[in-house]
Amino acid sequence: TWVTVALAVALVFSTVAFAATEQAKQQAIDAGLEYLAKTQVNAGSTGYWPYSNDGTLAATGSAALAFIEEGYLPGNDVIFNGTNYGDVVGRAVDYIFDRAAVNGPGLFFNPGNYSRSVYTTGIVAPVVYALGEALGKDTVTTYDHWNQDATTAYGQWYGGNLGNPYSM
């Protein structure tokens, strides 16, 4: 009846009225990245975002992936408000790969508590994959700061022996 039609029309218009524009979405993403860049803890050549209960490595992986997905990569100088996002990502990637370990033919990431290594590796693995896609596996596997055993395992994982992690 007319009440149902009126409610349907009101629902459609209210949904459209509250929908975020692409510009508003991008502004929110940019504000989030700016916050992450300002709150990264620098520890020499590495950087991380602290989180309790051995969650720092997973938090750092999540934050690094946010930058990588927006196109900010280690070694690329992109400066916003005095902060070089390429350096932010580079420090985070160094932090992540400093905690990489080889287990048989595979690579895992140790947050300091082995009971959380599977969880942490699941959070950090997309960072490795995204870097490989963006930089090429040869560039990623020869990144100077990474442990040689970890990069060898990564090359096996990404490059062939273990295949694409998203197709498993």
Backbone as a printed PyTorch tensor [residue, N CA C, xyz], in Angstrom:
tensor([[[  0.8290,  -1.1720,   0.0000],
         [  0.0000,   0.0000,   0.0000],
         [  0.8790,   1.2420,   0.0000]],

        [[  0.2320,   2.3690,   0.1130],
         [  0.9770,   3.6290,   0.0310],
         [  1.9450,   3.8020,   1.1930]],

        [[  1.6390,   3.2360,   2.3760],
         [  2.5350,   3.3350,   3.5300],
         [  3.8320,   2.5730,   3.2570]],

        [[  3.7080,   1.4030,   2.6640],
         [  4.8880,   0.5980,   2.3320],
         [  5.7560,   1.3180,   1.3180]],

        [[  5.1240,   1.9000,   0.3150],
         [  5.8680,   2.6450,  -0.6960],
         [  6.5560,   3.8560,  -0.0660]],

        [[  5.8590,   4.5640,   0.7950],
         [  6.4290,   5.7420,   1.4570],
         [  7.6270,   5.3470,   2.3180]],

        [[  7.5330,   4.2430,   3.0390],
         [  8.6540,   3.7760,   3.8520],
         [  9.8370,   3.3610,   2.9800]],

        [[  9.5660,   2.7000,   1.8860],
         [ 10.6340,   2.2800,   0.9730],
         [ 11.3480,   3.4910,   0.3850]],

        [[ 10.5940,   4.4990,  -0.0350],
         [ 11.1840,   5.7190,  -0.5900],
         [ 12.0010,   6.4410,   0.4830]],

        [[ 11.4780,   6.5230,   1.7060],
         [ 12.2000,   7.1770,   2.7950],
         [ 13.4910,   6.4330,   3.1050]],

        [[ 13.4440,   5.1080,   3.0740],
         [ 14.6310,   4.3070,   3.3340],
         [ 15.6900,   4.5430,   2.2690]],

        [[ 15.2900,   4.5670,   1.0160],
         [ 16.2340,   4.8010,  -0.0800],
         [ 16.8690,   6.1790,   0.0500]],

        [[ 16.0790,   7.2030,   0.2840],
         [ 16.6240,   8.5570,   0.3860],
         [ 17.5070,   8.7300,   1.6210]],

        [[ 17.1490,   8.1000,   2.7300],
         [ 17.9840,   8.2360,   3.9300],
         [ 19.3140,   7.5090,   3.7340]],

        [[ 19.3020,   6.3870,   3.0360],
         [ 20.5400,   5.6590,   2.7630],
         [ 21.4510,   6.4870,   1.8700]],

        [[ 20.9150,   7.0880,   0.8480],
         [ 21.6920,   7.9220,  -0.0610],
         [ 22.2090,   9.1590,   0.6680]],

        [[ 21.3960,   9.7350,   1.5180],
         [ 21.7920,  10.9560,   2.2290],
         [ 22.9500,  10.6980,   3.1870]],

        [[ 23.0210,   9.5050,   3.7630],
         [ 24.0750,   9.2040,   4.7270],
         [ 25.2630,   8.4610,   4.1170]],

        [[ 25.2230,   8.1480,   2.8450],
         [ 26.3320,   7.4470,   2.2120],
         [ 27.5460,   8.3710,   2.1140]],

        [[ 28.6990,   7.8280,   2.4530],
         [ 29.9320,   8.6180,   2.3770],
         [ 30.3700,   8.7310,   0.9260]],

        [[ 30.8590,   9.8960,   0.5800],
         [ 31.3910,  10.0870,  -0.7640],
         [ 32.7870,   9.4850,  -0.8260]],

        [[ 33.2860,   9.2610,  -2.0170],
         [ 34.6500,   8.7500,  -2.1840],
         [ 35.6530,   9.7160,  -1.5560]],

        [[ 35.4010,  11.0030,  -1.6980],
         [ 36.2930,  12.0030,  -1.1090],
         [ 36.2960,  11.8890,   0.4150]],

        [[ 35.1330,  11.7070,   1.0210],
         [ 35.0520,  11.5720,   2.4750],
         [ 35.7530,  10.2980,   2.9410]],

        [[ 35.5980,   9.2200,   2.1810],
         [ 36.2860,   7.9680,   2.5280],
         [ 37.7990,   8.1580,   2.4780]],

        [[ 38.2810,   8.7970,   1.4250],
         [ 39.7230,   9.0050,   1.2840],
         [ 40.2610,   9.9160,   2.3770]],

        [[ 39.4820,  10.9290,   2.7530],
         [ 39.9060,  11.8120,   3.8500],
         [ 40.0270,  11.0340,   5.1560]],

        [[ 39.1120,  10.1050,   5.3880],
         [ 39.1740,   9.2810,   6.5970],
         [ 40.4040,   8.3730,   6.5690]],

        [[ 40.6850,   7.7780,   5.4180],
         [ 41.8720,   6.9290,   5.2740],
         [ 43.1310,   7.7540,   5.5040]],

        [[ 43.1970,   8.9210,   4.8840],
         [ 44.3780,   9.7870,   5.0400],
         [ 44.5720,  10.2100,   6.4950]],

        [[ 43.4780,  10.5270,   7.1780],
         [ 43.5730,  10.9120,   8.5940],
         [ 44.0580,   9.7310,   9.4400]],

        [[ 43.5870,   8.5470,   9.1270],
         [ 44.0330,   7.3550,   9.8480],
         [ 45.5100,   7.0880,   9.6350]],

        [[ 45.9770,   7.2170,   8.3950],
         [ 47.3990,   7.0110,   8.1100],
         [ 48.2580,   8.0650,   8.7920]],

        [[ 47.7750,   9.2960,   8.8150],
         [ 48.5210,  10.3610,   9.4910],
         [ 48.6570,  10.0510,  10.9830]],

        [[ 47.5660,   9.5790,  11.5880],
         [ 47.6110,   9.1990,  12.9980],
         [ 48.6090,   8.0600,  13.2150]],

        [[ 48.5390,   7.0340,  12.3680],
         [ 49.4620,   5.9040,  12.5070],
         [ 50.9120,   6.3520,  12.3510]],

        [[ 51.1740,   7.2220,  11.3930],
         [ 52.5470,   7.6940,  11.1690],
         [ 53.0640,   8.4430,  12.4010]],

        [[ 52.2100,   9.2220,  13.0220],
         [ 52.6290,  10.0010,  14.2000],
         [ 52.7970,   9.1460,  15.4470]],

        [[ 52.1200,   7.9990,  15.5120],
         [ 52.1620,   7.1890,  16.7250],
         [ 53.1100,   5.9980,  16.6220]],

        [[ 53.7920,   5.8380,  15.4940],
         [ 54.7530,   4.7450,  15.3750],
         [ 55.9040,   4.9770,  16.3560]],

        [[ 56.2930,   3.9440,  17.0780],
         [ 57.4260,   4.0080,  17.9910],
         [ 58.6780,   3.6560,  17.1980]],

        [[ 59.6320,   4.5710,  17.1580],
         [ 60.8810,   4.3290,  16.4290],
         [ 61.9040,   3.7200,  17.3700]],

        [[ 62.4870,   2.6240,  16.9340],
         [ 63.5010,   1.9320,  17.7260],
         [ 64.6980,   1.6640,  16.8160]],

        [[ 65.5120,   2.6790,  16.6150],
         [ 66.6430,   2.5360,  15.6950],
         [ 66.1470,   2.4870,  14.2640]],

        [[ 66.4710,   1.4130,  13.5670],
         [ 66.0630,   1.2960,  12.1620],
         [ 64.6880,   0.6620,  12.0180]],

        [[ 64.0600,   0.2820,  13.1340],
         [ 62.7410,  -0.3390,  13.0510],
         [ 61.7000,   0.5650,  13.7010]],

        [[ 60.4610,   0.2370,  13.4420],
         [ 59.3640,   0.9810,  14.0340],
         [ 58.1770,   0.0640,  14.2400]],

        [[ 57.4020,   0.3200,  15.2800],
         [ 56.2730,  -0.5530,  15.5790],
         [ 55.1590,   0.2350,  16.2580]],

        [[ 54.0090,  -0.4050,  16.3460],
         [ 52.8650,   0.1260,  17.0660],
         [ 52.5920,  -0.8270,  18.2170]],

        [[ 52.7630,  -0.3720,  19.4620],
         [ 52.6360,  -1.2770,  20.6020],
         [ 51.1940,  -1.6950,  20.8570]],

        [[ 51.0710,  -2.9330,  21.3140],
         [ 49.7780,  -3.4670,  21.7220],
         [ 50.0400,  -4.5350,  22.7800]],

        [[ 49.1720,  -4.6330,  23.7440],
         [ 49.3940,  -5.5440,  24.8670],
         [ 49.2450,  -7.0120,  24.4690]],

        [[ 49.6040,  -7.8800,  25.3970],
         [ 49.4530,  -9.3310,  25.2390],
         [ 50.1310,  -9.8700,  23.9820]],

        [[ 51.3530,  -9.4600,  23.7600],
         [ 52.1330,  -9.9110,  22.6060],
         [ 51.4670,  -9.5930,  21.2730]],

        [[ 50.6960,  -8.5250,  21.2260],
         [ 50.0120,  -8.1550,  19.9960],
         [ 50.7320,  -7.1050,  19.1770]],

        [[ 51.9280,  -6.6830,  19.6100],
         [ 52.6370,  -5.6050,  18.9210],
         [ 52.9830,  -5.9770,  17.4850]],

        [[ 53.4320,  -7.1940,  17.2560],
         [ 53.7970,  -7.5980,  15.8990],
         [ 52.5710,  -7.6220,  14.9850]],

        [[ 51.4660,  -8.1430,  15.4770],
         [ 50.2300,  -8.1610,  14.6840],
         [ 49.7320,  -6.7420,  14.4240]],

        [[ 49.7860,  -5.8780,  15.4410],
         [ 49.3570,  -4.4830,  15.2610],
         [ 50.2400,  -3.7840,  14.2350]],

        [[ 51.5340,  -4.0530,  14.2960],
         [ 52.4660,  -3.4470,  13.3410],
         [ 52.1850,  -3.9530,  11.9280]],

        [[ 51.9060,  -5.2350,  11.7930],
         [ 51.5560,  -5.7790,  10.4820],
         [ 50.2930,  -5.1500,   9.9210]],

        [[ 49.2910,  -4.9740,  10.7560],
         [ 48.0310,  -4.3630,  10.3070],
         [ 48.2520,  -2.9150,   9.8730]],

        [[ 49.0200,  -2.1790,  10.6650],
         [ 49.2890,  -0.7780,  10.3220],
         [ 50.1130,  -0.6780,   9.0460]],

        [[ 51.1310,  -1.5240,   8.9150],
         [ 51.9650,  -1.5090,   7.7070],
         [ 51.1290,  -1.8200,   6.4730]],

        [[ 50.2210,  -2.7790,   6.5910],
         [ 49.3760,  -3.1330,   5.4480],
         [ 48.4870,  -1.9630,   5.0270]],

        [[ 48.0310,  -1.1760,   5.9800],
         [ 47.2120,  -0.0020,   5.6460],
         [ 47.9950,   0.9530,   4.7420]],

        [[ 49.2630,   1.1820,   5.0550],
         [ 50.1010,   2.0490,   4.2240],
         [ 50.3710,   1.4140,   2.8580]],

        [[ 50.7220,   0.1330,   2.8640],
         [ 51.0620,  -0.5560,   1.6100],
         [ 49.8690,  -0.5710,   0.6640]],

        [[ 48.6850,  -0.8220,   1.1980],
         [ 47.4770,  -0.8620,   0.3600],
         [ 47.1570,   0.4940,  -0.2500]],

        [[ 47.6420,   1.5600,   0.3610],
         [ 47.4510,   2.8990,  -0.2030],
         [ 48.6070,   3.2920,  -1.1300]],

        [[ 49.5580,   2.3760,  -1.3360],
         [ 50.6440,   2.6170,  -2.2850],
         [ 51.9300,   3.1550,  -1.6820]],

        [[ 52.0070,   3.2480,  -0.3670],
         [ 53.2320,   3.7290,   0.2840],
         [ 54.1390,   2.5360,   0.5460]],

        [[ 55.3440,   2.5840,  -0.0010],
         [ 56.2550,   1.4450,   0.0570],
         [ 57.5990,   1.8500,   0.6290]],

        [[ 58.3260,   0.8850,   1.2090],
         [ 59.6650,   1.1900,   1.7160],
         [ 60.5390,   1.7690,   0.6020]],

        [[ 61.2780,   2.7960,   0.9340],
         [ 62.1940,   3.3940,  -0.0390],
         [ 61.5850,   4.4630,  -0.9210]],

        [[ 60.2680,   4.5940,  -0.9170],
         [ 59.6140,   5.6420,  -1.6960],
         [ 59.3980,   6.8490,  -0.7970]],

        [[ 59.9810,   7.9680,  -1.1660],
         [ 59.8540,   9.1790,  -0.3510],
         [ 58.5570,   9.9050,  -0.6820]],

        [[ 57.5890,   9.7630,   0.2120],
         [ 56.3230,  10.4840,   0.1120],
         [ 56.1250,  11.1500,   1.4670]],

        [[ 56.1580,  12.4770,   1.4850],
         [ 56.1570,  13.2080,   2.7460],
         [ 54.8270,  13.9370,   2.9330]],

        [[ 54.1860,  13.6680,   4.0760],
         [ 52.9670,  14.3480,   4.4810],
         [ 53.2150,  14.9770,   5.8410]],

        [[ 52.9800,  16.2640,   5.9400],
         [ 53.1360,  16.9820,   7.2160],
         [ 54.4650,  16.6620,   7.9020]],

        [[ 55.5150,  16.6090,   7.1160],
         [ 56.8500,  16.3910,   7.6590],
         [ 57.2190,  14.9460,   7.9460]],

        [[ 56.3360,  14.0060,   7.6350],
         [ 56.6140,  12.5930,   7.8970],
         [ 56.7420,  11.8560,   6.5690]],

        [[ 57.8260,  11.1210,   6.4130],
         [ 58.0610,  10.3400,   5.2020],
         [ 57.3860,   8.9730,   5.3650]],

        [[ 56.2920,   8.7610,   4.6400],
         [ 55.5430,   7.5110,   4.7580],
         [ 56.3510,   6.3130,   4.2730]],

        [[ 57.2490,   6.5110,   3.3220],
         [ 58.1230,   5.4160,   2.8950],
         [ 59.0080,   4.9480,   4.0360]],

        [[ 59.4920,   5.8870,   4.8380],
         [ 60.2980,   5.5320,   6.0040],
         [ 59.4590,   4.8330,   7.0710]],

        [[ 58.2280,   5.2910,   7.2630],
         [ 57.3270,   4.6610,   8.2390],
         [ 57.1360,   3.1910,   7.8750]],

        [[ 56.8400,   2.9380,   6.6040],
         [ 56.6160,   1.5630,   6.1540],
         [ 57.9190,   0.7650,   6.2320]],

        [[ 59.0240,   1.3710,   5.8360],
         [ 60.3100,   0.6760,   5.8860],
         [ 60.6760,   0.2340,   7.2970]],

        [[ 60.4740,   1.1130,   8.2800],
         [ 60.7660,   0.7410,   9.6720],
         [ 59.8470,  -0.3870,  10.1390]],

        [[ 58.5700,  -0.3210,   9.7560],
         [ 57.6320,  -1.3730,  10.1550],
         [ 58.0030,  -2.7060,   9.5180]],

        [[ 58.3700,  -2.6820,   8.2550],
         [ 58.7550,  -3.9150,   7.5620],
         [ 60.0270,  -4.4930,   8.1860]],

        [[ 60.9740,  -3.6460,   8.5350],
         [ 62.1770,  -4.1220,   9.2230],
         [ 61.8100,  -4.7810,  10.5480]],

        [[ 60.9140,  -4.1510,  11.3020],
         [ 60.4800,  -4.7120,  12.5770],
         [ 59.8480,  -6.0880,  12.3610]],

        [[ 58.9870,  -6.1820,  11.3590],
         [ 58.2930,  -7.4390,  11.0730],
         [ 59.2890,  -8.5320,  10.6970]],

        [[ 60.1800,  -8.2440,   9.7610],
         [ 61.0820,  -9.2840,   9.2840],
         [ 62.2200,  -9.5890,  10.2560]],

        [[ 62.4750,  -8.7020,  11.1950],
         [ 63.4210,  -9.0330,  12.2610],
         [ 62.8560, -10.1310,  13.1470]],

        [[ 61.5500, -10.3570,  13.0900],
         [ 60.8960, -11.3790,  13.9000],
         [ 60.4460, -12.5760,  13.0790]],

        [[ 60.9590, -12.6860,  11.8730],
         [ 60.6410, -13.8320,  11.0140],
         [ 61.5050, -15.0200,  11.4100]],

        [[ 60.9420, -16.1950,  11.3210],
         [ 61.6780, -17.4190,  11.6350],
         [ 61.2820, -18.4930,  10.6340]],

        [[ 62.2030, -19.3970,  10.3940],
         [ 61.9580, -20.4920,   9.4590],
         [ 61.5400, -21.7130,  10.2620]],

        [[ 60.4970, -22.3610,   9.7760],
         [ 60.0310, -23.6010,  10.3880],
         [ 59.8370, -24.6000,   9.2650]],

        [[ 60.8380, -25.4530,   9.0210],
         [ 60.7810, -26.3760,   7.8840],
         [ 60.8250, -25.5630,   6.6130]],

        [[ 59.9000, -25.8290,   5.6880],
         [ 59.9040, -25.0690,   4.4370],
         [ 59.1650, -23.7470,   4.5400]],

        [[ 58.6080, -23.4540,   5.7090],
         [ 57.7560, -22.2800,   5.8300],
         [ 58.3620, -21.1700,   6.6640]],

        [[ 57.6930, -20.0770,   6.6370],
         [ 58.0940, -18.8750,   7.3410],
         [ 57.0060, -18.5370,   8.3450]],

        [[ 57.4000, -18.1820,   9.5640],
         [ 56.4080, -17.7090,  10.5150],
         [ 56.9830, -16.5160,  11.2570]],

        [[ 56.1220, -15.7990,  11.9320],
         [ 56.5170, -14.5820,  12.6220],
         [ 56.2790, -14.7650,  14.1130]],

        [[ 57.3410, -14.5740,  14.8880],
         [ 57.3140, -14.8470,  16.3060],
         [ 57.0700, -13.5650,  17.1010]],

        [[ 55.9130, -13.4650,  17.7550],
         [ 55.6270, -12.2690,  18.5460],
         [ 56.2790, -12.2980,  19.9250]],

        [[ 57.0500, -13.3410,  20.2290],
         [ 57.6590, -13.4700,  21.5490],
         [ 56.9300, -14.4850,  22.4020]],

        [[ 55.7490, -14.8780,  21.9830],
         [ 54.9710, -15.8870,  22.6810],
         [ 54.5460, -16.9030,  21.6300]],

        [[ 55.1960, -18.0570,  21.6320],
         [ 54.9510, -19.0300,  20.5670],
         [ 53.5030, -19.4570,  20.4610]],

        [[ 52.7360, -19.3290,  21.5310],
         [ 51.3320, -19.7210,  21.4480],
         [ 50.5370, -18.7750,  20.5500]],

        [[ 51.0950, -17.6300,  20.2270],
         [ 50.4080, -16.6600,  19.3680],
         [ 51.0400, -16.5600,  17.9900]],

        [[ 52.0050, -17.4160,  17.6640],
         [ 52.7160, -17.2740,  16.3950],
         [ 51.8210, -17.5690,  15.1920]],

        [[ 50.8910, -18.4990,  15.3060],
         [ 49.9980, -18.7930,  14.1800],
         [ 49.0900, -17.5920,  13.9180]],

        [[ 48.5130, -17.0540,  14.9790],
         [ 47.6660, -15.8600,  14.8500],
         [ 48.4620, -14.7090,  14.2300]],

        [[ 49.6420, -14.4540,  14.7810],
         [ 50.4570, -13.3380,  14.3170],
         [ 50.8780, -13.5330,  12.8690]],

        [[ 51.2640, -14.7290,  12.5150],
         [ 51.6630, -14.9990,  11.1260],
         [ 50.4840, -14.7670,  10.1820]],

        [[ 49.2970, -15.1460,  10.6090],
         [ 48.1080, -14.9060,   9.7830],
         [ 47.8300, -13.4320,   9.5620]],

        [[ 48.1470, -12.6050,  10.5560],
         [ 47.9600, -11.1630,  10.4240],
         [ 49.0690, -10.5450,   9.5730]],

        [[ 50.2980, -11.0550,   9.7180],
         [ 51.4620, -10.4570,   9.0540],
         [ 51.6440, -10.9680,   7.6170]],

        [[ 51.1980, -12.1840,   7.3210],
         [ 51.3980, -12.7590,   5.9850],
         [ 50.8960, -11.8700,   4.8420]],

        [[ 49.7490, -11.2020,   4.9750],
         [ 49.3220, -10.3230,   3.8790],
         [ 50.2940,  -9.1720,   3.6020]],

        [[ 51.0550,  -8.7560,   4.6090],
         [ 52.0680,  -7.7200,   4.3920],
         [ 53.1450,  -8.2510,   3.4550]],

        [[ 53.5990,  -9.4710,   3.7160],
         [ 54.6250, -10.0950,   2.8820],
         [ 54.1140, -10.2370,   1.4510]],

        [[ 52.8880, -10.7130,   1.3180],
         [ 52.3030, -10.9080,  -0.0060],
         [ 52.1420,  -9.5740,  -0.7460]],

        [[ 51.6330,  -8.5520,  -0.0410],
         [ 51.4290,  -7.2410,  -0.6690],
         [ 52.7520,  -6.6230,  -1.1120]],

        [[ 53.7920,  -6.7900,  -0.3010],
         [ 55.1160,  -6.2880,  -0.7070],
         [ 55.6190,  -7.0210,  -1.9340]],

        [[ 55.4320,  -8.3290,  -1.9560],
         [ 55.8450,  -9.1110,  -3.1250],
         [ 55.1150,  -8.6810,  -4.3820]],

        [[ 53.8330,  -8.4180,  -4.2500],
         [ 53.0490,  -7.9590,  -5.4000],
         [ 53.4910,  -6.5680,  -5.8490]],

        [[ 53.7560,  -5.6870,  -4.9010],
         [ 54.0960,  -4.3020,  -5.2360],
         [ 55.5350,  -4.1440,  -5.7110]],

        [[ 56.4580,  -4.8560,  -5.0800],
         [ 57.8760,  -4.6740,  -5.3770],
         [ 58.4550,  -5.7680,  -6.2570]],

        [[ 57.7600,  -6.8740,  -6.3750],
         [ 58.2850,  -8.0290,  -7.0860],
         [ 59.0330,  -8.9140,  -6.1090]],

        [[ 58.8690, -10.2140,  -6.2610],
         [ 59.4520, -11.1230,  -5.2750],
         [ 60.9700, -11.0290,  -5.2340]],

        [[ 61.6290, -10.7500,  -6.3430],
         [ 63.0870, -10.6450,  -6.3240],
         [ 63.5390,  -9.4470,  -5.5000]],

        [[ 62.8230,  -8.3440,  -5.5950],
         [ 63.1570,  -7.1680,  -4.7990],
         [ 62.9200,  -7.4480,  -3.3300]],

        [[ 61.7970,  -8.0670,  -3.0020],
         [ 61.4640,  -8.3390,  -1.6100],
         [ 62.4530,  -9.3180,  -1.0010]],

        [[ 62.8140, -10.3670,  -1.6990],
         [ 63.6710, -11.3800,  -1.1060],
         [ 65.1080, -10.9270,  -0.9530]],

        [[ 65.4900,  -9.8340,  -1.5720],
         [ 66.8630,  -9.3500,  -1.4110],
         [ 66.9290,  -8.0800,  -0.5640]],

        [[ 65.8330,  -7.7050,   0.0660],
         [ 65.7960,  -6.5180,   0.9240],
         [ 66.8680,  -6.6600,   2.0060]],

        [[ 67.7980,  -5.7200,   2.0630],
         [ 69.0210,  -5.8390,   2.8450],
         [ 68.8320,  -6.1580,   4.3230]],

        [[ 67.8220,  -5.6410,   4.9530],
         [ 67.7120,  -5.7530,   6.4080],
         [ 67.1010,  -7.0620,   6.8830]],

        [[ 66.6750,  -7.9070,   5.9770],
         [ 65.9570,  -9.0980,   6.3920],
         [ 66.9050, -10.2590,   6.6430]],

        [[ 66.5510, -11.0700,   7.5800],
         [ 67.2950, -12.2770,   7.8970],
         [ 67.3500, -13.1830,   6.6680]],

        [[ 68.5410, -13.6780,   6.3180],
         [ 68.7030, -14.4610,   5.0870],
         [ 67.8490, -15.7280,   5.1010]],

        [[ 67.7700, -16.4130,   6.2330],
         [ 66.9440, -17.6170,   6.2910],
         [ 65.4840, -17.2910,   6.0260]],

        [[ 65.0230, -16.1860,   6.5940],
         [ 63.6280, -15.8000,   6.4050],
         [ 63.3560, -15.4460,   4.9460]],

        [[ 64.2790, -14.7500,   4.3000],
         [ 64.0350, -14.3760,   2.9080],
         [ 64.0880, -15.5930,   2.0030]],

        [[ 64.9190, -16.5580,   2.3300],
         [ 64.9580, -17.7930,   1.5400],
         [ 63.6260, -18.5200,   1.6600]],

        [[ 63.1280, -18.6280,   2.8820],
         [ 61.8330, -19.2690,   3.0780],
         [ 60.7310, -18.4900,   2.3840]],

        [[ 60.8060, -17.1570,   2.4560],
         [ 59.8100, -16.3330,   1.7820],
         [ 59.8460, -16.5890,   0.2750]],

        [[ 61.0370, -16.6620,  -0.2840],
         [ 61.1620, -16.9220,  -1.7220],
         [ 60.5290, -18.2450,  -2.1020]],

        [[ 60.6850, -19.2520,  -1.2610],
         [ 60.0560, -20.5490,  -1.5190],
         [ 58.5430, -20.4280,  -1.4230]],

        [[ 58.0900, -19.6720,  -0.4180],
         [ 56.6520, -19.5290,  -0.2190],
         [ 56.0200, -18.7430,  -1.3540]],

        [[ 56.5720, -17.5580,  -1.6160],
         [ 55.9760, -16.6760,  -2.6180],
         [ 56.3020, -17.1430,  -4.0270]],

        [[ 57.5320, -17.6480,  -4.2250],
         [ 58.0140, -17.8810,  -5.5750],
         [ 57.7350, -19.2290,  -6.1710]],

        [[ 57.2740, -20.1850,  -5.4150],
         [ 57.0740, -21.4270,  -6.0990],
         [ 56.7000, -22.6090,  -5.2260]],

        [[ 57.6000, -23.0460,  -4.3720],
         [ 57.3960, -24.3040,  -3.6810],
         [ 56.0960, -24.3550,  -2.8930]],

        [[ 55.7320, -23.2750,  -2.2490],
         [ 54.5200, -23.2830,  -1.4360],
         [ 53.3520, -22.5720,  -2.1110]],

        [[ 53.5950, -21.8880,  -3.2100],
         [ 52.5230, -21.2820,  -3.9820],
         [ 51.9390, -20.0250,  -3.3650]],

        [[ 50.8780, -19.5570,  -3.9680],
         [ 50.1880, -18.3560,  -3.5510],
         [ 49.4040, -18.6230,  -2.2690]],

        [[ 49.6520, -17.8540,  -1.2050],
         [ 48.9490, -18.1250,   0.0560],
         [ 47.4480, -17.9230,  -0.0280]],

        [[ 46.9680, -17.1630,  -0.9920],
         [ 45.5400, -16.9220,  -1.1020],
         [ 44.8330, -18.0030,  -1.9110]],

        [[ 45.5810, -18.9260,  -2.4920],
         [ 44.9420, -19.9870,  -3.2780],
         [ 44.8630, -21.2840,  -2.5010]],

        [[ 45.3560, -21.2780,  -1.2560],
         [ 45.3350, -22.5080,  -0.4360],
         [ 43.9720, -22.7620,   0.1230]]])
